[in-house]
Amino acid sequence: MHSRKIVATIMLSALFFLSFGLIPVLQAAEFSADMETKSRGQIVTQGKIFMKGDLSRHEMNQGGRQITLINRPDKGVVWTLMPQEKSYLEMAFDPEKGEMMSGDWSQDLKKEGKPLGSETVNGIKCNKYELVDDGKKVTYWIAKKEELPVRIISSEIEVNYRNIRLSNQPDHLFQIPSGYRKLVMPQIPGMPGMGNMQGMPGGGNMPSFPSSR
């Protein structure tokens, strides 16, 4: 039996990972990769990412607990799976927040970006770009061949992709496994409607990336 405290902790962790883990990728690309996210020089998440168009799956470990986030903007939901308990939480997908957190690396952004030459990052030859949006600077290292982000750095966060594997991703990765039970979303003080990020790790300040125009 899950206590409200455990469920609330998992939910806060999921929101934290969503705010720091959903990063710009090339829309319609299908690939998998190892992903590492840092904030203020400290590793926030390490795990794997799977992309199929605008669907994403993040597998990560938090303090020995496995957490999987499945982002389904087509259904308007984000699922947080807890494989050890075979259960899941469901949160509404906010298109406005989703755009802020996961703006695509598009041709428009490429045109807006300031080219900074070429560098090899994580073993991949990349073109480097700098974009400024609302006074905030974000630097992208984009793989020359696939035009996928390999590294993204802002003033608040750094994300690295490694071992990128371009391949078709099976549909079942973006679905709730059979036998999982849905947990009731607890109410958290100071977080009405799940829109208030106060009390979260890192002070609840979401990093923002330039969104596609």
SERO-4910 file (N, C-alpha, C, O; in steps of 0.05 Angstrom, whole numbers):
BEGIN
 pado doro    nc1    nc2    nc3   cac1   cac2   cac3    cc1    cc2    cc3    oc1    oc2    oc3
  Met    A     17    -24      0      0      0      0     18     25      0     36     27     16
  His    A     12     43    -18     27     68    -20     17     88      0     -8     92      1
  Ser    A     34    101     14     26    123     31     24    149     15     37    150     -7
  Arg    A      9    168     24      7    194     10     34    207      9     40    221    -11
  Lys    A     51    203     29     77    216     29     95    205      6    108    220     -7
  Ile    A     95    178      2    110    166    -20    101    176    -46    117    184    -63
  Val    A     75    176    -51     63    185    -76     70    214    -81     77    222   -103
  Ala    A     68    231    -60     74    259    -63    103    263    -70    110    280    -87
  Thr    A    121    248    -58    149    250    -64    155    242    -93    170    256   -106
  Ile    A    143    221   -102    147    212   -130    136    233   -149    148    239   -169
  Met    A    113    245   -142    101    265   -159    119    290   -161    123    301   -183
  Leu    A    130    299   -139    148    321   -139    173    315   -155    183    332   -170
  Ser    A    183    291   -152    207    283   -168    200    283   -197    217    292   -214
  Ala    A    177    274   -205    169    273   -233    167    302   -244    177    307   -266
  Leu    A    156    320   -229    154    347   -238    181    360   -241    186    375   -259
  Phe    A    199    353   -222    226    364   -223    240    354   -248    253    369   -263
  Phe    A    238    328   -254    251    316   -277    239    327   -303    253    331   -323
  Leu    A    212    331   -303    200    343   -327    211    371   -332    216    378   -355
  Ser    A    214    387   -311    223    414   -315    252    415   -324    260    434   -337
  Phe    A    268    395   -316    296    396   -323    303    376   -344    326    376   -355
  Gly    A    285    357   -350    293    336   -368    282    337   -396    294    326   -414
  Leu    A    260    351   -401    249    353   -428    264    375   -442    259    399   -437
  Ile    A    280    368   -461    298    387   -474    294    386   -504    283    366   -514
  Pro    A    303    406   -519    297    408   -547    308    384   -563    331    377   -560
  Val    A    291    373   -580    299    352   -598    286    357   -625    267    372   -627
  Leu    A    296    344   -645    286    348   -672    259    333   -674    258    309   -672
  Gln    A    238    348   -679    211    337   -681    211    316   -704    223    320   -725
  Ala    A    197    293   -699    194    271   -718    218    253   -719    217    233   -733
  Ala    A    239    259   -704    262    241   -703    255    217   -686    240    220   -667
  Glu    A    266    194   -692    264    170   -676    291    161   -668    308    155   -685
  Phe    A    297    161   -642    323    153   -633    322    146   -603    302    151   -590
  Ser    A    344    134   -594    347    129   -565    375    139   -558    393    141   -576
  Ala    A    380    146   -533    406    156   -525    408    155   -495    388    153   -480
  Asp    A    433    155   -486    438    159   -457    437    189   -452    447    205   -469
  Met    A    426    197   -430    422    226   -424    431    233   -396    426    218   -377
  Glu    A    445    255   -394    454    265   -368    446    294   -366    451    310   -384
  Thr    A    434    301   -343    426    329   -339    440    339   -314    440    326   -293
  Lys    A    451    363   -316    464    376   -293    451    403   -288    442    417   -306
  Ser    A    451    410   -262    442    437   -254    461    447   -233    466    433   -213
  Arg    A    471    471   -238    491    483   -220    515    465   -215    526    463   -193
  Gly    A    523    451   -236    546    434   -235    542    406   -223    560    390   -223
  Gln    A    518    402   -213    511    376   -200    494    359   -219    476    370   -232
  Ile    A    499    333   -219    483    316   -236    455    313   -224    452    307   -201
  Val    A    435    319   -241    407    317   -232    395    290   -240    382    277   -224
  Thr    A    399    282   -265    389    257   -274    410    243   -292    425    256   -306
  Gln    A    409    217   -291    424    200   -310    405    178   -318    393    165   -301
  Gly    A    404    172   -344    386    151   -353    385    149   -383    405    154   -396
  Lys    A    362    141   -393    359    138   -422    335    153   -432    316    158   -417
  Ile    A    336    162   -457    314    175   -469    307    161   -495    325    152   -510
  Phe    A    282    159   -501    272    147   -526    252    167   -538    234    177   -525
  Met    A    256    173   -564    240    193   -578    226    180   -602    239    165   -617
  Lys    A    201    187   -606    186    178   -629    168    201   -637    145    203   -627
  Gly    A    177    218   -655    162    242   -661    161    261   -637    182    268   -626
  Asp    A    137    268   -629    135    285   -605    129    269   -579    124    281   -559
  Leu    A    131    243   -581    129    226   -558    156    221   -546    176    218   -560
  Ser    A    158    221   -519    184    216   -506    181    198   -482    160    197   -469
  Arg    A    202    183   -477    203    166   -453    230    170   -440    251    168   -453
  His    A    230    176   -414    254    180   -399    256    159   -377    238    158   -360
  Glu    A    277    143   -377    281    123   -356    304    133   -338    325    140   -348
  Met    A    299    134   -312    320    145   -294    319    132   -267    299    118   -260
  Asn    A    340    136   -252    342    125   -225    345    148   -205    362    166   -209
  Gln    A    327    148   -185    329    169   -165    331    156   -137    312    146   -126
  Gly    A    355    157   -126    360    146   -100    353    116    -98    342    107    -78
  Gly    A    359    102   -119    353     73   -119    325     66   -129    319     42   -131
  Arg    A    309     86   -134    282     81   -143    280     87   -173    288    108   -183
  Gln    A    270     68   -188    267     71   -217    242     88   -223    220     83   -212
  Ile    A    245    108   -240    222    125   -249    223    127   -279    245    131   -291
  Thr    A    201    124   -292    199    127   -321    177    147   -327    155    145   -318
  Leu    A    185    168   -342    166    188   -351    159    184   -380    177    182   -397
  Ile    A    133    183   -386    124    181   -414    108    206   -420     87    211   -407
  Asn    A    116    221   -439    104    246   -447     86    240   -472     96    232   -493
  Arg    A     60    245   -469     41    239   -490     24    264   -496      1    265   -489
  Pro    A     36    284   -510     20    308   -516     -3    302   -534    -23    317   -534
  Asp    A     -3    280   -549    -25    273   -566    -50    265   -550    -72    268   -559
  Lys    A    -45    255   -525    -67    248   -507    -71    269   -485    -90    267   -469
  Gly    A    -53    289   -484    -55    310   -464    -47    301   -437    -57    313   -417
  Val    A    -30    281   -434    -22    271   -408      8    266   -407     22    262   -427
  Val    A     18    264   -382     45    255   -376     42    233   -355     29    237   -334
  Trp    A     53    209   -361     51    187   -342     78    184   -327     99    185   -340
  Thr    A     76    179   -302    100    173   -286     97    144   -277     80    137   -260
  Leu    A    114    126   -288    112     98   -281    132     92   -259    154    102   -258
  Met    A    123     75   -241    140     64   -219    142     34   -222    126     20   -211
  Pro    A    162     25   -238    164     -4   -244    165    -22   -220    155    -44   -221
  Gln    A    178    -13   -199    181    -30   -175    155    -36   -162    151    -57   -149
  Glu    A    136    -17   -164    109    -21   -152     88    -28   -173     65    -34   -166
  Lys    A     96    -28   -199     77    -32   -221     52    -14   -218     29    -23   -218
  Ser    A     58     11   -215     37     31   -213     45     56   -228     68     59   -236
  Tyr    A     26     75   -231     33     99   -246     15    122   -236     -7    118   -226
  Leu    A     25    146   -241     11    171   -236      5    184   -263     20    181   -282
  Glu    A    -16    199   -265    -23    213   -290    -26    243   -284    -41    251   -266
  Met    A    -12    259   -300    -14    288   -298    -22    300   -324    -16    289   -345
  Ala    A    -36    322   -324    -44    335   -348    -20    348   -362     -3    359   -349
  Phe    A    -19    345   -388      2    358   -404     -6    386   -410    -27    391   -422
  Asp    A     10    405   -402      4    434   -407     19    442   -432     44    444   -432
  Pro    A      5    447   -454     18    455   -479     36    479   -477     58    480   -489
  Glu    A     28    499   -460     45    523   -458     71    516   -443     92    525   -452
  Lys    A     69    501   -421     93    493   -407    110    474   -424    134    475   -424
  Gly    A     96    457   -439    110    438   -456    126    452   -478    148    444   -485
  Glu    A    114    474   -488    129    489   -509    153    502   -496    174    504   -509
  Met    A    151    512   -471    173    525   -458    196    505   -453    220    511   -456
  Met    A    188    480   -446    208    461   -438    219    444   -461    242    434   -459
  Ser    A    204    442   -482    213    423   -503    210    434   -531    201    420   -549
  Gly    A    217    460   -534    216    472   -561    234    456   -580    256    449   -573
  Asp    A    223    451   -604    238    435   -623    263    450   -634    263    475   -636
  Trp    A    284    435   -640    306    447   -655    297    447   -684    297    427   -698
  Ser    A    289    471   -693    276    474   -719    294    490   -738    314    501   -730
  Gln    A    286    491   -763    300    507   -783    299    536   -775    317    552   -781
  Asp    A    276    544   -763    273    572   -755    293    579   -733    306    600   -734
  Leu    A    296    561   -713    316    566   -693    344    566   -704    361    582   -696
  Lys    A    349    549   -724    375    548   -736    381    575   -750    404    585   -749
  Lys    A    361    587   -763    365    613   -776    370    635   -755    385    653   -760
  Glu    A    355    633   -732    358    653   -712    384    651   -696    394    671   -686
  Gly    A    396    627   -696    419    623   -680    444    635   -692    447    638   -716
  Lys    A    462    643   -675    488    654   -683    508    631   -685    514    619   -665
  Pro    A    518    626   -709    538    604   -712    563    610   -698    574    632   -700
  Leu    A    573    590   -683    598    593   -668    619    573   -677    637    567   -661
  Gly    A    617    563   -701    636    545   -711    629    516   -705    606    509   -700
  Ser    A    649    499   -707    645    470   -703    662    460   -680    684    469   -675
  Glu    A    652    439   -666    666    426   -644    657    397   -643    635    390   -652
  Thr    A    675    380   -633    668    353   -628    660    350   -599    676    355   -581
  Val    A    635    342   -594    624    339   -568    613    311   -564    599    301   -581
  Asn    A    620    299   -542    612    271   -536    618    252   -559    603    234   -564
  Gly    A    640    258   -572    649    241   -594    635    246   -620    638    230   -639
  Ile    A    619    267   -622    603    273   -646    611    300   -657    613    319   -642
  Lys    A    615    302   -683    620    328   -696    595    344   -697    574    336   -707
  Cys    A    598    369   -686    574    386   -682    578    414   -693    601    423   -694
  Asn    A    557    426   -701    556    455   -706    546    468   -680    527    459   -667
  Lys    A    559    490   -673    552    504   -648    536    530   -654    544    545   -672
  Tyr    A    515    534   -639    498    557   -642    492    571   -616    491    557   -595
  Glu    A    489    596   -617    480    611   -593    454    625   -599    452    639   -620
  Leu    A    434    622   -582    409    635   -585    402    651   -560    408    643   -538
  Val    A    390    675   -564    382    692   -542    353    697   -545    343    706   -565
  Asp    A    338    690   -523    309    693   -523    301    707   -497    306    696   -475
  Asp    A    289    730   -499    280    745   -475    304    749   -456    301    748   -432
  Gly    A    327    755   -468    350    761   -452    365    737   -441    386    740   -428
  Lys    A    355    713   -447    368    688   -437    383    675   -459    372    671   -481
  Lys    A    408    667   -454    425    655   -474    425    625   -471    428    615   -449
  Val    A    423    611   -493    425    582   -494    444    574   -516    442    584   -538
  Thr    A    463    556   -510    482    547   -530    476    518   -537    472    501   -520
  Tyr    A    474    513   -563    468    486   -573    492    475   -589    505    489   -604
  Trp    A    497    449   -585    516    434   -602    499    414   -617    487    396   -605
  Ile    A    497    418   -643    479    402   -660    495    383   -678    512    393   -693
  Ala    A    489    358   -677    503    338   -693    501    346   -723    479    351   -733
  Lys    A    524    346   -737    523    355   -765    507    336   -782    493    345   -800
  Lys    A    509    310   -777    496    291   -794    466    289   -790    451    291   -809
  Glu    A    458    285   -765    429    281   -759    415    306   -751    390    307   -751
  Glu    A    430    328   -744    418    353   -734    401    348   -709    379    358   -706
  Leu    A    413    332   -691    401    327   -665    418    341   -644    442    342   -646
  Pro    A    405    353   -623    421    365   -602    438    344   -588    428    322   -581
  Val    A    464    350   -584    482    332   -569    488    344   -542    493    330   -523
  Arg    A    489    371   -540    493    385   -515    478    411   -516    477    425   -537
  Ile    A    465    418   -494    451    444   -491    459    456   -464    457    442   -444
  Ile    A    468    480   -464    476    494   -440    462    521   -438    463    537   -456
  Ser    A    449    525   -415    439    552   -409    451    561   -382    469    547   -372
  Ser    A    442    583   -372    453    592   -346    445    574   -323    456    575   -302
  Glu    A    424    557   -328    413    541   -306    418    511   -309    416    496   -289
  Ile    A    423    502   -333    423    473   -338    441    465   -360    447    481   -378
  Glu    A    452    441   -359    467    429   -380    457    401   -386    453    385   -367
  Val    A    452    395   -411    441    369   -418    460    357   -439    468    370   -458
  Asn    A    467    331   -436    484    317   -454    471    292   -464    460    277   -448
  Tyr    A    473    287   -490    464    262   -502    490    246   -510    509    258   -521
  Arg    A    490    221   -504    512    204   -512    501    177   -523    478    170   -518
  Asn    A    517    164   -539    509    139   -552    483    141   -566    465    125   -562
  Ile    A    480    161   -583    455    166   -598    452    144   -618    470    138   -634
  Arg    A    429    131   -618    423    110   -637    398    116   -652    376    115   -641
  Leu    A    400    122   -678    377    128   -695    364    102   -703    377     85   -717
  Ser    A    339     98   -696    325     73   -703    296     77   -696    289     94   -680
  Asn    A    279     61   -709    250     62   -703    245     52   -674    256     32   -666
  Gln    A    229     67   -659    223     60   -632    196     47   -630    176     57   -641
  Pro    A    194     24   -617    168     10   -615    147     25   -600    154     40   -581
  Asp    A    122     22   -608    100     37   -596     97     31   -566     89     48   -551
  His    A    103      6   -558     98     -2   -531    114     14   -511    107     16   -487
  Leu    A    136     26   -519    152     43   -501    137     67   -491    144     78   -470
  Phe    A    117     75   -506    102    100   -499     74     94   -489     56    111   -491
  Gln    A     70     70   -479     45     62   -468     48     52   -440     70     45   -431
  Ile    A     26     51   -425     27     40   -397     27     10   -399      9     -1   -412
  Pro    A     46     -3   -387     47    -33   -388     22    -45   -375     10    -33   -357
  Ser    A     14    -68   -385     -8    -82   -373     -2    -90   -345     21    -96   -338
  Gly    A    -22    -89   -328    -18    -97   -300    -11    -74   -281    -10    -78   -257
  Tyr    A     -7    -50   -293     -1    -27   -276    -27    -15   -266    -47    -13   -280
  Arg    A    -27     -7   -240    -51      6   -230    -47     36   -227    -25     45   -221
  Lys    A    -68     51   -231    -67     80   -230    -70     89   -201    -88     80   -187
  Leu    A    -52    107   -192    -53    118   -165    -68    144   -165    -69    158   -185
  Val    A    -81    150   -142    -95    175   -139    -76    197   -134    -58    195   -117
  Met    A    -78    219   -149    -60    242   -146    -67    256   -120    -89    266   -116
  Pro    A    -47    258   -101    -52    272    -76    -52    302    -80    -40    312    -99
  Gln    A    -65    316    -62    -63    345    -61    -39    354    -45    -35    344    -23
  Ile    A    -23    372    -57      1    381    -43     -3    411    -36     -8    427    -54
  Pro    A      0    418    -11     -3    446     -3     16    464    -19     39    458    -23
  Gly    A      4    486    -28     20    506    -43     24    498    -72     39    512    -86
  Met    A     10    477    -82     13    469   -109    -14    464   -122    -19    442   -132
  Pro    A    -32    484   -122    -58    480   -134    -56    475   -163    -43    489   -178
  Gly    A    -70    454   -172    -71    448   -201    -44    439   -212    -41    438   -236
  Met    A    -25    433   -195      1    424   -203     16    446   -218     37    441   -231
  Gly    A      7    471   -217     20    492   -232     41    507   -217     57    521   -228
  Asn    A     40    504   -190     59    519   -173     82    501   -167     78    479   -155
  Met    A    107    509   -173    130    492   -169    145    498   -143    167    489   -139
  Gln    A    132    513   -125    145    520   -100    150    495    -84    134    476    -84
  Gly    A    172    495    -69    178    473    -52    193    451    -66    200    431    -53
  Met    A    198    453    -92    211    432   -106    241    436   -104    251    457    -97
  Pro    A    256    414   -109    285    416   -109    295    438   -128    283    442   -149
  Gly    A    315    452   -120    326    473   -138    310    499   -137    315    517   -152
  Gly    A    291    500   -118    276    525   -114    253    528   -133    239    548   -132
  Gly    A    249    508   -151    226    509   -169    228    528   -192    208    534   -205
  Asn    A    252    537   -198    256    555   -221    261    538   -246    282    526   -249
  Met    A    242    539   -265    245    523   -289    263    537   -309    261    561   -314
  Pro    A    283    522   -320    299    534   -341    282    536   -366    265    519   -371
  Ser    A    286    557   -382    270    560   -406    289    560   -430    311    570   -429
  Phe    A    279    549   -452    294    547   -477    279    563   -498    254    565   -496
  Pro    A    293    574   -517    278    587   -539    259    568   -552    267    545   -558
  Ser    A    235    576   -557    215    559   -570    214    565   -600    220    587   -609
  Ser    A    206    544   -615    205    548   -644    184    568   -652    163    570   -639
  Arg    A    189    583   -672    170    603   -680    151    592   -702    133    606   -711
***
